Amino acid sequence: AAVDGPPPRAGPSVALAFQLSGLSLLDADDRLLVHATGALRRYGLLRIAGDGTPLPDRTLTVPDRVVRYLLGSDVPALDVAVARIPLVPVPSDAAGGVGVVHLRERPRASGRAVAAAAAETAGLRTVAIDLARLRPDAVDRTLEAAVLEAVLDGGVLVAGPADGGVVDATRLEALADAPCPVILHGSEPLPAAGRAPQALGEPSGQRAVDLPVVALVRAD
């Protein structure tokens, strides 16, 4: 008779990872490294599965994109690469400071270009996704991949158009928790959320003068 055993692990246990890294599960500071609010997990650099089981027995994995980055690859995740769009920076004299920005686009104006200008002014790279080109079932995983790419790049996530309900309250809350600056653009107001982003009206001309730039250096 066959004896059923536990399913094979998808990765090493936390206990093994700690042992190989010279860390101790009995040390409070070491345990904080893999806590859900710690930088490694919050930034998406590692994942731990097995909620409800003791921490030493949980499974630890590192996303393939992070592994490729550590090996020197600058090729982004496929969904982000497909969704990336060319950006033409527009000069900006902006200054200010908030966490998540929503650019309300006006006729003949480009929220993408304004966001790219702000990022360039702050000396940051831009990871941009065109939400209108994504299938509904691909929005969440593409946003997740784009946030990770922005973290690895030390850059800014620009996403839009955030119209037609594509950015609902749940997604807005998730983006507000993102460990990178986020700029949403679109012509429609965003849904109500616990921490609403600052809504900024974009000029109808070619210059952008009211987009916060200090916001792009968001403090954790």
C-alpha positions as CSV (number, residue, x, y, z in Angstrom):
1,A,0.0,0.0,0.0
2,A,1.2,3.5,-0.8
3,V,1.9,5.8,2.1
4,D,1.0,9.4,1.5
5,G,3.5,11.9,2.8
6,P,3.6,15.7,2.9
7,P,3.7,17.4,-0.5
8,P,7.2,18.4,-1.7
9,R,8.3,21.9,-0.7
10,A,8.4,24.7,-3.3
11,G,11.5,26.0,-1.6
12,P,13.7,25.8,1.5
13,S,12.2,26.2,5.0
14,V,12.8,29.3,7.0
15,A,14.8,27.3,9.5
16,L,17.2,26.1,6.7
17,A,17.5,29.6,5.3
18,F,18.4,31.0,8.7
19,Q,20.9,28.2,9.3
20,L,22.7,28.8,6.0
21,S,22.7,32.6,6.6
22,G,24.1,32.4,10.1
23,L,20.9,33.8,11.6
24,S,19.1,32.6,14.7
25,L,15.4,32.0,15.1
26,L,15.9,32.8,18.8
27,D,17.0,36.3,18.0
28,A,14.2,38.8,17.8
29,D,16.0,41.1,15.4
30,D,16.8,38.2,13.1
31,R,13.2,37.1,13.0
32,L,12.1,40.7,12.1
33,L,14.1,40.3,8.9
34,V,11.4,37.9,7.6
35,H,8.4,39.5,9.3
36,A,5.5,40.5,7.0
37,T,6.2,44.2,7.7
38,G,10.0,43.9,7.2
39,A,11.7,45.4,4.2
40,L,12.5,42.0,2.5
41,R,8.9,40.9,2.3
42,R,7.4,44.4,2.0
43,Y,9.6,45.1,-1.0
44,G,8.7,41.8,-2.6
45,L,12.3,40.5,-2.4
46,L,11.3,37.3,-0.8
47,R,8.1,35.4,0.0
48,I,7.1,33.1,2.8
49,A,4.3,30.6,2.5
50,G,2.5,28.6,5.1
51,D,0.5,31.0,7.3
52,G,-0.7,29.1,10.4
53,T,2.4,26.9,10.7
54,P,5.3,27.7,12.9
55,L,7.8,30.1,11.3
56,P,10.7,27.6,11.1
57,D,8.5,25.3,9.0
58,R,7.3,27.8,6.6
59,T,8.6,27.8,3.0
60,L,10.8,30.7,1.8
61,T,11.2,31.6,-1.9
62,V,12.8,34.4,-3.8
63,P,11.0,35.6,-7.0
64,D,12.8,34.7,-10.2
65,R,13.1,38.4,-11.2
66,V,15.0,39.1,-7.9
67,V,17.4,36.2,-8.6
68,R,18.0,37.4,-12.2
69,Y,18.7,40.9,-10.8
70,L,21.2,39.6,-8.3
71,L,22.9,37.7,-11.2
72,G,23.2,41.0,-13.1
73,S,20.2,40.8,-15.4
74,D,18.4,44.1,-16.1
75,V,15.6,42.4,-18.2
76,P,12.3,43.1,-16.5
77,A,9.5,40.7,-15.9
78,L,7.6,39.9,-19.1
79,D,4.3,41.6,-18.1
80,V,6.1,44.8,-17.3
81,A,8.2,44.6,-20.5
82,V,5.1,44.2,-22.6
83,A,3.3,47.0,-20.8
84,R,6.2,49.5,-20.8
85,I,5.5,52.6,-22.9
86,P,7.9,55.2,-24.3
87,L,7.9,58.4,-22.2
88,V,8.9,61.8,-23.4
89,P,10.0,64.0,-20.4
90,V,8.4,67.4,-20.1
91,P,10.3,70.1,-18.1
92,S,8.8,70.6,-14.7
93,D,9.4,73.2,-12.0
94,A,7.4,71.2,-9.5
95,A,8.2,70.9,-5.8
96,G,6.2,69.5,-2.8
97,G,5.8,66.2,-1.1
98,V,3.1,63.4,-0.8
99,G,3.2,59.6,-1.0
100,V,0.9,58.6,-3.8
101,V,0.0,61.1,-6.5
102,H,-3.1,61.1,-8.8
103,L,-2.7,63.3,-11.9
104,R,-6.1,64.3,-13.3
105,E,-5.5,64.6,-17.1
106,R,-7.0,67.4,-19.1
107,P,-7.5,67.6,-22.9
108,R,-4.4,67.7,-24.9
109,A,-2.2,66.9,-21.9
110,S,-0.3,63.8,-21.0
111,G,-0.1,62.5,-17.4
112,R,2.6,60.0,-18.4
113,A,4.8,62.8,-19.7
114,V,4.3,64.9,-16.6
115,A,5.1,62.0,-14.3
116,A,8.2,61.1,-16.3
117,A,9.3,64.8,-16.0
118,A,8.9,64.7,-12.2
119,A,10.8,61.4,-12.0
120,E,13.6,62.8,-14.2
121,T,13.7,66.0,-12.0
122,A,14.1,63.8,-8.9
123,G,16.9,61.8,-10.7
124,L,14.8,58.6,-10.6
125,R,14.0,56.0,-13.3
126,T,10.4,55.4,-14.5
127,V,8.6,52.1,-14.7
128,A,5.4,52.8,-16.6
129,I,2.5,50.5,-17.5
130,D,-0.5,51.2,-19.7
131,L,-3.5,49.9,-17.8
132,A,-5.7,50.2,-20.9
133,R,-3.6,47.5,-22.7
134,L,-4.0,44.9,-19.9
135,R,-6.6,42.1,-19.7
136,P,-8.7,42.4,-16.5
137,D,-7.1,39.2,-15.1
138,A,-3.6,40.5,-15.7
139,V,-3.9,43.9,-13.8
140,D,-3.0,42.7,-10.3
141,R,0.0,40.6,-11.3
142,T,1.3,43.3,-13.7
143,L,1.0,45.9,-11.0
144,E,2.8,43.6,-8.5
145,A,5.6,43.0,-11.1
146,A,5.8,46.7,-11.8
147,V,6.2,47.6,-8.2
148,L,9.0,45.1,-7.8
149,E,10.7,46.5,-10.9
150,A,10.5,50.0,-9.5
151,V,12.0,48.8,-6.2
152,L,14.9,47.1,-8.0
153,D,15.4,50.2,-10.2
154,G,15.1,52.6,-7.3
155,G,12.5,54.3,-9.4
156,V,8.9,55.4,-9.8
157,L,5.8,53.4,-10.8
158,V,3.6,55.3,-13.3
159,A,0.3,53.7,-14.1
160,G,-2.7,54.8,-16.1
161,P,-5.1,55.6,-17.4
162,A,-6.7,54.8,-14.0
163,D,-10.2,55.2,-15.4
164,G,-13.2,52.9,-15.8
165,G,-12.8,51.4,-12.4
166,V,-9.5,49.6,-13.2
167,V,-8.0,51.0,-10.0
168,D,-10.6,50.2,-7.4
169,A,-10.4,50.8,-3.7
170,T,-8.6,47.6,-3.0
171,R,-5.9,48.2,-5.7
172,L,-5.6,51.8,-4.5
173,E,-4.9,50.7,-1.0
174,A,-2.3,48.2,-2.2
175,L,-0.6,50.9,-4.2
176,A,-0.6,53.2,-1.2
177,D,1.3,50.5,0.6
178,A,3.8,50.0,-2.2
179,P,7.5,50.5,-1.1
180,C,8.1,52.9,-4.1
181,P,6.6,56.2,-5.2
182,V,3.4,55.7,-7.3
183,I,1.9,58.1,-9.8
184,L,-1.5,57.3,-11.2
185,H,-2.9,59.3,-14.1
186,G,-6.3,59.5,-15.7
187,S,-9.2,61.8,-16.5
188,E,-11.6,60.3,-13.9
189,P,-11.6,60.6,-10.1
190,L,-10.3,57.6,-8.1
191,P,-12.6,55.7,-5.7
192,A,-12.7,56.5,-2.0
193,A,-10.0,54.7,0.0
194,G,-8.6,54.8,3.5
195,R,-5.6,56.8,2.4
196,A,-6.6,58.8,-0.6
197,P,-3.7,60.0,-2.8
198,Q,-3.3,63.7,-3.4
199,A,-5.2,64.7,-6.5
200,L,-3.5,67.2,-8.8
201,G,-4.9,68.9,-11.8
202,E,-2.6,68.8,-14.8
203,P,-2.2,71.9,-16.9
204,S,-3.7,71.7,-20.4
205,G,-0.5,73.1,-21.9
206,Q,2.9,71.4,-22.4
207,R,4.5,72.4,-19.1
208,A,3.8,70.8,-15.7
209,V,4.2,73.1,-12.7
210,D,2.2,71.4,-9.9
211,L,3.5,67.8,-9.6
212,P,5.2,67.1,-6.3
213,V,8.8,66.0,-6.8
214,V,9.8,65.4,-3.2
215,A,7.0,62.9,-3.2
216,L,9.2,60.7,-5.3
217,V,11.7,60.3,-2.5
218,R,9.1,58.7,-0.2
219,A,10.3,57.9,3.3
220,D,9.2,54.5,4.8
